[in-house]
Amino acid sequence: MKNKVNKNENLAWKDTVLVPAGKTVDILAEFSNPGEWVMHCHIAEHLEAGMTTKFNVLQ
């Protein structure tokens, strides 16, 4: 079975992944822009629970 990918044309959501409860997703990302970056959940209660991480992209 092929995974269905929904392309969202709304650019406000372009870097957002919706993950249904109890599910996981694989994310393919290009890290070519050096610097410190953050991945996080947009639900405040989840942020308070630690659903955020920082990573560094080196040159």
N, C-alpha and C positions, 0 to 999 in steps of 0.2 A: 504494500500500500504506500502510495506517495504522500508525503506531508503536504498539507494545504497551507500555502502562504498567502496571507491577506495583505495587500499593499494598501497602506493608509495614505491618502493624498494630503491629509491635514498635517502640515509641517510641525505643528506644536507637539505632535505625537511621534515624530520620526525616530526619536531615540528611546522610545518607550516599548516595553514588552508587557503584555497582560498575561499573567500566569494564573490559570484557574486553581482553586483550592485543591490541594493534594496532587498537583501535577508538577512537572519540571519542564524546562525548555533548554535547548542548546542555543547559544548565541555565537554567531560568527562576527567578529569585529576586527577592524583594521586599526592598529595602534601605531600610526606614523606621525602623530603630533606629539612631540616631547613635552613633558610636564607632569604635574600632579593632577590626577583625575579621581572622581568619586562616582561610585555606583550606589544607588540607594532606592529604597521603597518610598513611594509618594504618600503612604498612609502614615500619619503622625504617630499612631500607637506602635506601628511596626518599627519606625525609626527609633523610638524610645527603647524598644526591645533589642536593638542592635542590628537591624537589617540595613546596614550601610558598610561600605568598605572603601578604602583609599588605595590607589596604586600609582606607581611612578612609571612613566614611559621614558626611557633613556634614548639619547641620540645614537 
